[in-house]
Amino acid sequence: MAARQTFLIIGIFVLAGFDGCFSVIPEEEQHPDFWYVKGKEALHTSLSMTRNMNRAKNLILFLGDGMGISTVTAARVMKGQMEGKTGEESVLAMDTFPHLALSKTYNVDQQMPDSAATATAYLCGVKANYGTLGLSAAARRANCSSAKGNEVKSILHHAKMAGMSVGIVSTARVQHASPAGSYAHTPERGWYSDKELTSEAVSSGCKDIAYQLVHNTDINVILGGGRQYMFPKETVDPEYSTVTGSRKDKTNLVDVWLSSRNNAKYVWNKQDFDAVKEEKTDYLMGKATSSIWRENFHLLH
């Protein structure tokens, strides 16, 4: 990328398992001194901490979708058991962060939240209604007319307006609610392409999420699934002959994105991705089909 500050939002979806229980009690854990020393070490670490007063160059937001306390605990236990231990005593990288906090997760209209309204909360700073994306709680799900005037801007958008480079990377579709919260404003999280738009949405002027990906915030890096939402239904996927685009408006959104940006590159396979010259690329879009992206995401590392 060109010499600019980079603000990167990354969506990572983690699956963790649980592998039974152990009955063997470690010898050292049977003695009080073991725990006293552990406690003193933890206190010493906290008391020795000094504030970092430097200005951050980059901000990276990692999101484990649905990754609450129970999922993190399961991951911690599994990590420890894979190392031959009981599991609970294991430490994840996030456990070592100097500052940690808990936040309440709910929607304005429901106790059990979804990815759209929660993405709106942590990216745009306001609680919202179930199924709505980038809108305040004044909007109603699947009601296009209620969305007008109730749009809220994300931290990614504000960073771009401040002159930073911005990006989203996801193991899901980039039009999925979690990453789309950084750029989209829609009363229905399921409006991935114009194929899903209702007649009310069309008549009221709402745009699908894939369209907004290209036309809303100017995003420098876009990597994830959802390739079919970017192409007309007449377009056969370059990788899977039985898959076609889903757009009804006959618009190739990738071409629209490329034609409106300088030094832009589009890739859909590892060979093209590896061939990208960073110093000559200000914009990068990498797209896979929705069903394949998660399986092949590791190939792009």
C-alpha positions in Angstrom: 0.0 0.0 0.0 1.0 3.6 -0.4 2.6 5.3 2.6 -0.5 6.0 4.7 -1.8 5.0 8.0 -3.7 1.8 7.9 -6.9 1.1 9.8 -7.8 -2.6 9.5 -11.0 -4.3 10.6 -10.8 -8.0 10.5 -13.6 -10.5 11.0 -12.4 -13.9 12.2 -14.8 -16.8 13.0 -13.5 -19.3 15.6 -14.8 -22.7 16.2 -13.6 -24.4 19.4 -14.2 -27.9 20.8 -14.2 -29.6 24.1 -12.3 -32.8 24.7 -13.4 -34.4 27.9 -12.0 -34.1 31.5 -8.8 -35.1 33.2 -8.7 -36.7 36.7 -5.0 -36.4 37.3 -4.2 -33.7 39.8 -0.8 -31.9 39.1 1.5 -32.2 42.1 2.4 -28.5 42.3 -1.3 -27.5 42.4 -1.8 -29.4 45.6 0.3 -27.0 47.6 -0.8 -23.5 48.8 2.5 -21.9 48.0 2.0 -22.6 44.3 -1.1 -20.4 44.2 0.4 -17.8 46.5 3.3 -17.3 44.1 0.9 -17.2 41.1 -1.1 -14.4 42.9 2.0 -12.4 43.7 3.2 -12.6 40.2 -0.1 -11.4 38.8 -0.2 -8.5 41.2 3.4 -7.6 40.4 2.6 -7.6 36.7 -0.4 -5.3 37.2 1.4 -2.9 39.5 4.4 -2.7 37.2 2.4 -1.7 34.2 3.0 1.7 32.7 0.8 3.6 30.4 1.8 3.7 26.7 1.5 7.4 25.8 2.5 6.9 22.2 0.1 7.5 19.3 -1.0 4.3 17.6 -0.2 4.0 13.9 -2.7 1.2 13.2 -5.9 -0.1 14.8 -6.9 -3.7 14.2 -10.3 -4.9 15.4 -10.6 -8.7 15.6 -14.1 -10.2 15.9 -14.9 -13.7 16.8 -18.6 -13.9 15.8 -20.6 -15.4 18.7 -17.4 -15.6 20.7 -18.7 -15.1 24.2 -17.2 -16.2 27.6 -18.3 -19.8 27.2 -16.7 -20.1 23.7 -13.5 -18.5 24.9 -13.4 -20.9 27.9 -13.9 -23.9 25.6 -11.1 -22.7 23.4 -8.8 -22.2 26.4 -9.5 -25.6 27.7 -9.0 -27.3 24.3 -5.7 -25.5 23.8 -4.5 -26.8 27.2 -5.7 -30.3 26.5 -3.9 -30.3 23.1 -0.8 -29.5 25.1 -1.3 -32.5 27.3 -2.6 -30.6 30.3 -6.0 -30.5 32.0 -6.9 -27.4 30.0 -8.3 -24.8 32.4 -4.9 -23.5 33.4 -4.0 -22.7 29.8 -3.6 -19.1 28.7 -4.8 -17.6 25.4 -3.0 -14.7 23.7 -6.0 -12.5 24.5 -5.6 -13.4 28.2 -2.3 -11.7 28.3 -3.5 -8.3 27.0 -2.8 -5.5 29.6 -6.4 -4.2 29.3 -9.5 -6.3 29.1 -13.2 -5.5 29.5 -16.6 -7.1 29.1 -19.5 -5.5 27.2 -23.2 -6.3 27.3 -24.6 -7.6 24.0 -28.3 -7.1 23.2 -30.6 -5.5 20.6 -33.0 -2.7 21.4 -35.9 -4.9 20.5 -34.6 -8.3 21.6 -32.6 -9.8 24.4 -31.0 -12.3 22.1 -29.0 -10.2 19.5 -27.9 -10.9 16.0 -24.8 -10.1 14.0 -26.3 -7.1 12.2 -27.4 -5.1 15.2 -24.4 -6.0 17.3 -22.1 -5.0 14.4 -23.9 -1.7 14.3 -23.3 -1.4 18.1 -19.6 -2.0 18.2 -18.7 -0.3 14.8 -21.2 2.6 14.9 -21.6 3.1 18.6 -25.4 2.8 18.8 -27.7 -0.1 19.8 -30.1 -1.1 17.0 -33.0 -3.4 16.2 -32.6 -7.1 15.3 -31.6 -7.7 11.7 -30.9 -4.0 10.8 -27.4 -2.8 9.8 -25.8 0.6 10.1 -29.1 2.1 11.2 -30.4 3.5 14.5 -33.3 1.8 16.4 -35.7 4.2 14.6 -35.5 1.9 11.6 -37.6 -1.2 11.3 -36.4 -4.5 9.9 -37.1 -5.1 6.2 -38.9 -1.7 6.0 -36.9 0.4 3.5 -38.8 3.6 4.0 -38.0 3.5 7.7 -34.2 3.5 7.0 -34.0 6.9 5.3 -32.4 9.5 7.6 -31.6 6.9 10.3 -28.1 5.9 9.0 -25.2 5.8 11.4 -21.5 6.0 10.4 -19.0 3.3 11.4 -15.5 3.8 12.9 -14.1 2.5 9.6 -15.9 5.3 7.7 -14.7 7.9 10.2 -11.1 6.6 9.9 -11.3 6.9 6.1 -12.6 10.5 6.4 -9.6 11.2 8.6 -7.2 10.2 5.8 -6.4 6.6 6.8 -6.4 3.5 4.7 -9.1 1.0 5.7 -9.9 -2.6 5.1 -12.1 -5.6 6.0 -11.1 -9.2 5.9 -13.5 -12.0 6.8 -13.8 -15.8 6.7 -17.5 -15.2 5.8 -19.0 -13.2 3.0 -17.9 -9.6 3.1 -21.6 -8.8 2.6 -22.4 -10.7 5.8 -23.7 -8.7 8.7 -20.5 -8.7 10.8 -18.2 -7.1 8.2 -21.0 -5.2 6.5 -21.6 -3.2 9.6 -18.5 -1.2 8.7 -19.9 0.2 5.4 -23.6 -0.7 4.9 -26.9 0.9 5.9 -29.8 -1.5 5.4 -33.0 -2.5 7.3 -32.5 -6.1 6.2 -29.2 -8.0 6.7 -30.3 -10.5 4.1 -30.3 -8.1 1.1 -27.0 -9.3 -0.1 -27.7 -8.5 -3.8 -30.5 -6.9 -5.7 -32.0 -10.4 -6.1 -33.1 -10.3 -2.4 -34.6 -6.8 -2.5 -38.4 -6.7 -1.9 -40.7 -4.7 -4.1 -41.0 -2.1 -1.3 -37.3 -1.8 -1.0 -36.9 -1.3 -4.8 -39.7 1.3 -5.0 -38.3 3.1 -1.9 -34.8 3.3 -3.3 -32.9 0.9 -1.0 -29.7 -0.6 -2.3 -28.4 -4.1 -1.7 -25.3 -4.7 0.5 -23.0 -5.6 -2.4 -23.9 -2.4 -4.1 -23.1 -0.4 -1.0 -19.8 -2.2 -0.6 -18.7 -0.6 -3.8 -20.4 2.8 -3.5 -20.4 3.7 0.2 -17.1 4.1 2.1 -14.0 4.0 -0.1 -12.4 0.8 1.3 -8.7 -0.1 0.4 -8.7 -3.8 1.3 -11.6 -6.2 0.8 -11.0 -9.9 1.3 -13.7 -12.5 1.9 -16.4 -14.5 0.3 -19.6 -13.4 -1.5 -18.3 -13.3 -5.0 -21.6 -14.3 -6.6 -23.3 -11.1 -5.2 -20.9 -9.0 -7.3 -21.8 -10.4 -10.7 -24.9 -10.7 -13.0 -26.8 -13.9 -12.9 -25.7 -14.6 -16.5 -22.0 -14.7 -15.4 -20.6 -18.1 -14.8 -18.1 -18.3 -11.8 -14.5 -18.6 -13.0 -13.8 -21.4 -10.6 -17.1 -23.4 -10.3 -19.0 -24.0 -13.5 -22.3 -24.7 -11.7 -22.2 -21.4 -9.9 -23.4 -18.1 -11.4 -23.7 -14.5 -10.2 -26.9 -13.5 -8.5 -27.5 -9.9 -9.6 -30.6 -9.1 -11.6 -29.4 -5.6 -12.7 -26.8 -7.1 -15.0 -24.1 -5.0 -13.2 -20.6 -6.2 -12.7 -19.7 -4.5 -9.4 -16.1 -5.7 -9.6 -15.7 -3.8 -12.8 -17.4 -0.7 -11.3 -15.0 -0.9 -8.3 -11.9 -1.2 -10.5 -12.9 1.5 -12.9 -13.4 4.1 -10.2 -10.1 3.6 -8.4 -6.4 4.0 -9.3 -3.9 1.3 -8.7 -6.7 -1.2 -7.9 -6.3 -5.0 -8.1 -8.9 -7.8 -8.1 -8.0 -11.4 -7.3 -9.9 -14.6 -6.8 -7.2 -17.2 -6.4 -3.9 -17.7 -4.5 -1.7 -17.3 -7.6 -3.1 -13.8 -8.4 -3.0 -12.9 -4.7 0.7 -13.8 -4.4 1.5 -11.8 -7.5 0.1 -8.6 -6.1 2.8 -5.9 -5.8 2.1 -4.1 -2.5 4.1 -1.0 -3.5 2.0 -0.6 -6.7 -1.4 -1.4 -5.2 -3.6 1.1 -3.3 -6.7 -1.0 -3.5 -7.1 -4.8 -3.3 -10.3 -6.9 -3.5 -10.1 -10.7 -3.2 -13.3 -12.6 -3.5 -14.3 -16.2 -3.2 -17.7 -17.8 -3.5 -19.6 -17.9 -0.1 -19.4 -21.7 0.3 -15.7 -22.0 -0.6 -14.0 -19.0 1.1 -13.8 -20.4 4.6 -12.3 -23.6 3.4 -9.5 -21.8 1.4 -8.9 -18.8 3.6 -5.7 -20.2 5.1 -4.2 -20.4 1.6 -4.1 -16.6 1.4 -1.8 -16.3 4.5 
